[in-house]
């Protein structure tokens, strides 16, 4: 077993019997009533871009800062969280354009438009009593249209 490359090699003839062996299961077992310790995230949504599906989120941020003089520590902490959140949002929105000189609509912008439109479609579908399959098809058509434009 070549652990670096994940290959299973015959010790007699040197033939590679299996290439790139990987453990594709969960890292931790989950028992009923226990918290899930596997952090794989949601399943990818085919209506969004790969950048959206592989993006990260900044939630529940915690910084170790002192109280400061006059109790300004919480304000400083809030300011740092906002700076990091804004930098993260900017990076996620513009990741598709880094290193490119062409002027195209950013993929992050398209994904945000799709997300907003999907919320509206779901709301209208519920209000009109439309079948979920009809709303899903509308989302697919809009996603295809938005990707092409």
N, C-alpha and C positions, 0 to 999 in steps of 0.2 A: 504494500500500500504506500503510494507516494502521497503523503498528506499535504504537501505544498500545492500540488496540482490536482489532487483528488482523483488520481488514476490508480487502477488496480492492475498491477503488472505481474506476469507469470515469472517466477524466480528461476524456472528451468530454461525457457527459451527467450524471455525478454519481451514477449508479445503483450501489448496493452489490451487487457481483457475488457476493461470498462473505463471510459474517460469521464472526467469531471463529476465524480460522485459528490453529491450534495445531500445534506439532510434538509428536506423541504417541509418537515413538519413544524409544529409549534415548538418554541423554545421551552415553554413551561407547560406542565399538565394543569388542567383546570378542573377542580372538583366542584360539585354543586354547593352553592352558598359561599364560594370564595370569589375574591376579586380576580378578574382576568389580568394576568401580568404580561400577556403577549401584546406587544404594541405594533400591530401591523396596519392599523388605520382602516378606513372604509374601503370597500371594493371600488375599483376604478369605474367611473361613469363614462360610458362610450360617447356621450353627448358633449363632453368637455375635452379640452386638449390634454395631451400628456403632461404639459407643464402644470396644468391645474390639478390633475390627478396625483402628481408627484410632489405637489407643493407642501410646504410646512405651515404650521399655524403657531402663533405665539399666544398662548392662553395661560392664565394662572401664573404670570411672571412674578418672581419674587427676587428682590435684591436685598442684600445685607447692607443697610446704611444706618448710621447713627442718628439719634434724634436731632442733633445739631443744636445750634443756639436759637432759642426762642421757638422751638418746635417746628422748624422749617424742614426737618428730615423727611416727613411724609410728602411735603410738596416737592422736594428734590427727587424723591423716589418716584412720584407720579410723573415728574418731568422726564426722568430717565426712561420710564416705561413708554411714555408717548414718543420720545425720540426713537427708541428701538422699534416700536410698533410702526411708526411712519417709515423708517428706513426699510423695514421688512416688507411693508406694503409696496413701496416704490420698487424694490428689487423684484418682488413677485410679479408686479405689473409689467416691468420692462425687461424681464429676463430673456424674452424672445428677440430683443433688438440689440443686445450687447454684442459688440464687435461687428455690427453690420452698418453699412452706410445707406442702404436702401430705405425709403420711406414707405412702410406698409403699416396697416393697422396692427397695433400690438395684440398679440394673442391673449394677453391678460385682460385687455379691454374687451375683446370679443367674449371671453369667458364671463366677465362681469355682466355684460349685456344679456348673455344667455341666462345667467342666474336670475337676474331681475325679471326677464321675460317669463321664465319658468314659474316663478312665484306668482306672477299675474295670471298665467294660464291655469295654474292650479286653483287659484281663487275664483276665476270666472267659471271654470269647469264645475267647481263645487256649487257655486251660486245658481248655475243653470241645470244642475243635476246631470251633467254629462258623464258617460261611462269613462272609467279610468283609461281604457285603451284608446279612446278618442283623444283625450288630453295628452297621452304619451305620444301618439302619432303626430300631434301638433308640435310637441316639443322636438321630435326627431326632424320634422320638416324645417322648423325654425333653425335648429342647430346646423343642418346642412346648408341652408341659405346663408346663415351668418358666417360659416366657414368659407364659403365660396366668394363672398363679397369682401 
